Amino acid sequence: IVDGGSFWGALRSGSVSHAASDLVVIALIMLVVDWYRDEGSERTWAVPGVGRPEIVAQLLATAFVLLVVFVPESTWPTASLAYSVFVWAGLRLTCAAAMLEVLVATVVAATFSAYGRGPFGGLAGGPSSVAGVGALLEAFIAILALVTLTLGISDRQRRAALDAMTQERDFSTSLV
């Protein structure tokens, strides 16, 4: 199908690629929707209770981890180090801000891997292994986006449920 490759190989590579790109596109759509949904209210990148120092610390930690993981020319399995800061982003930043970080991580990972750097860049030894490296990179991006998006949405829903319960309790106590 693709340069004489097998059907199953092309299906496997294509499905991972499409899943990763769909999650990143969903991230962009969420960014636009979140940004313009409450046009009259103050826009923020963090959930309530998160101060500016934590936002700055989270952004610096993300930049540091991405540089540590993707700049060196090594094949050490360091990609999993990035997940911790994205879990932090998913729980403490808005979905839009966390997914914007995922988009930046996607660009950084793809760019440095294309130049042979990071945990995925040094694995390509020939034409047949390039597709495998691409699939690993796309799986990394898909997992990163899925974990961050899932945590961000679940935290948003939990906060909305707590707000609704608080309002209901306040209404109930005002009646009594």
N, C-alpha and C positions, 0 to 999 in steps of 0.2 A: 504494500500500500504506500509506504513512504520509503522511497529508494530501495525497493525490493525487500523491505522488512516484513516480518510476519504480521498478520492481522492482530493477534493478541498483544504483541509488543506495541504496536501503534495505538491500540485501544487503551492499554495501560498508561502509556505516556500521555496520550491525549486527555484521558479522564483526569489525571492528576493536574495537568496544565490548566484545564478548564475549571476545575474546582478552585485552584489557587487564584486564577484571574477573576472568577466570579466573586470570591470573598473580598478581594481588593476593590472590585467595582461596587459591591455592596457597601464597603467602607466609604467610598467616595459619595455615594448616594446618601448615606446616613449623615455624612459631614454636611452636605448641602441642606438636607431636611432639618437637621438639628439647628443649623445656623440661621435659617430663615423661618422656622416655625414660630418662635416667639419674637417677632420683629420689634414689638414695643418694649420688651423687657431687656434688662441688662444681660449681655451675653457673657458667659463664663466658660472656662475650660475645665473647671474642677467641680466635683460634686460639693454640696453644702458641707461645711466643716473642714474643708481642706484649704489651708492657707497658701499664700504665695511662696514661702520658703519650701514647702513640700513640693510644689509644682516645679520650682527651679531645681531642687534636688533630684526629682524624678527625671527631668529632662537631661540633666548632667549625667545621671547614672545610665540612662539609655544611650546617650552619645558615647560614654566611656565603654560600655559593654559592646556596642556595635564596633567600635574601633579595635577593641581587644580581640573580638571574635573574627572580624573580616579583614583586617589590614595585614596581619602576619602571613607569610608564605609557609603555611603548615597544613598538614592534613589531620591534625589532632581533632578529636571529636569535641570541639568547644561550642558548637552551635546551640547546645541545650542551655548554655549560660544566659542566652538572650531571653529565655522564657520567663525568668524571674522578674525582670523589670517590666515585661509586658503584662504579667499578672498584676503587678503593682499598678500599672497604668489602667488596666481594665477595672480595677476595684476603686481607684481613687480619682480618676479623671472622668470626664463625660465620655460617652461612646464616641462622639465626634473627635475629641482630642486623642483618645487612645487609638482610634483607627487611623488618624493622621500619622501617628507615630509608626503604626504598622506599615503604612504606605512609604514612609521614609526608610524604614528598615528593609522593605522590599527593594527599593532603589539601591540602597547601599549593598545589600547582599548580592543582587544581580550584577551590579557594576564591578564589585571587587572579585566576584567569582569568575566573571568574564575575563578578567586580567590574571587569573590563576592564583588568586589570593584567598585566604580563608579556608574553612574546613571543606568547602565544596570545590574550590578552584584548582587545587593541586591533585584532584583525583582523576582528571581526564588524561588518560595515557594514549588514547587513540580515538578514531572516529566512532567506534562502537561504544566506548565508555562515555563519550560526550552526552549521549542521550540519557545514560544512567545518572550522570552528574546533574543534568537538567531536571530529571525527575526528582532527585533528592532535594535540590534547591526548591523546586515547586512544592514538594511535600512540606518542607520546612516553612515556607511562606503560608501554605494553607493551614497548617497546624497553628502557627503564630496568630493568624487572623481569626481562626475559629476559637481558640482559647480566649483571646482578648475580647472578641465580640460576645461570646457567651457570658463571660464574667461581667462585662459592661451592661449587657441587657438584663441579666439576672439581678445585678445590684440596683439598677434603675427600677425594676419591677418591685423589688423588696422595699426600696425607699418610698415608692408610690403607695404600696400597701400600708406601710407604717404611717404615712401621712393621712391616708383615708381613715385608718383606725383611730388616730389621734383626733381627727376632726369629728368623728362619730362619738368618741368618748366625751369630747368637750361639749358637743351638742346635748348628749344624754345628761351630763352633769348640770348643764344650764337649765334643763327642764325640771330637775328634781329640786 
